Amino acid sequence: MIFLTLEENQVLENGQPLQDFSEFLKRLSANSEITLILKTHDVTYHICSLRKTVPFLKAAEFSAKHWVGEWISSKSQTYIGGVLPTPFMREIIQEISAYSFALKGVYLWADLIRQSYGSLPIGWTLIDHEGSLLICQDGVLQFSRTCSLPIEQELPLILRYIKRFGYEVGMPITLMRAFAREDDLPLFVQKIIRFPRDIIPEGLSLQIPELREQNRLYDWPRKIQKIAYSFLLLNSIVIALFCFQIKILYDQKNSLSQERSRLNASELIDEKKLEVFAAYRQLSKDQGNPLSIVRQLIPLLKGQAVATYFHWTVDSLTLQLELNPAVSVEQFFLTLRSQFSEYHVTWKAEENESLKGILIMEKRLYEH
């Protein structure tokens, strides 16, 4: 069994980067079995208590492009995780498939690390592991992030975010790590030293839609989900668009009525109606309709960010966002830029609030 780790834009074997992945694959025997471990923090987790609802939960929370996996916990809860693969991840999968090697599993690095620390106490647990911070609730991983700052500086941001999961100020928290270090932490944080076991891939193994034909099972739930989100998240946008269209139609109706009143019955010919209709079509074409790009943005923003302000013009779109603390900002905007290559995507973060800011998408002007 060969274990490979995908970290950002490189492949590692036993912690060492492979300089030429294609050459590495050529040296393997034809019957080689490969297990991939994804070291990414852009993961969405969910818990479902009834197994029969899992297909609908998958369809509602993840798009057809997500890699999704599940396993049953000791409490008979179905634990679901999903990640939206980067172009680099897809490229590695394609190379492995081209050589017809057996792909035994695709696992999430953060999930395996959580398992390596063994059973966790009830309540909230933070695992500080080699520059990464794993946030768990009742033994279940909720999200993970790169821990670039000392834990005492990361803690206020984490506490503010997990209030969405029911955390209340002053609740006890367990900080678990494999090393001892003095931190200036509040009294409700209990520190435990525990050495992790060797990583053994088990539990949640991601299913890759391109390799496993399973999407038809989720087609109708996904369509229902898209319609529901369109009504719930875009309600105000749709109302504004309809009001705008109604105003134009009302003005056109009045204009046509006035023109009609000035003409004799014999002069009411089809050419006049066609002229008004052509003018209306030209006017409608230049209004700019944001629904298309918003529909593309929804699956990318889901679980990654919360939009608090929305504005658009014919050539640009502006969103004020609050990013999920587990989101890698650089990777998030790399994905946006790759998905919307026809737009110039910029991010203006607020001062002292790197996870809050304004996303601006402007259409690129190409010379012909």
Protein Blocks (a to p, Z undefined) as FASTA:
>chain_A
ZZdddehjacceehiacfblmlmmmmpcfkbccddddddfbbcddddfblklmmmmmmmm
pcfkbccdddddfkopacdddddddfklmmmmmmmmmnopacfbdcdfklmmmmmnopad
ehjddddeehiacddeehiafbdcddfbcfklmmmmmmmmmmmnopaehiacddddfbdc
dddddfklccddddddddddehjadddfklpccklmmmmmmmmmmmmmmmmmmmmmmmmm
mmmmmmmmmmmmmmmmmmmmmpcfklmcfklmmmmmmmmmmmmmmnopaklmmmmmmmmm
gopaccfbdcddfkbccddddddfklcfklmmmmmmmmmmmbccdddddehiakgccddd
ddddddZZ
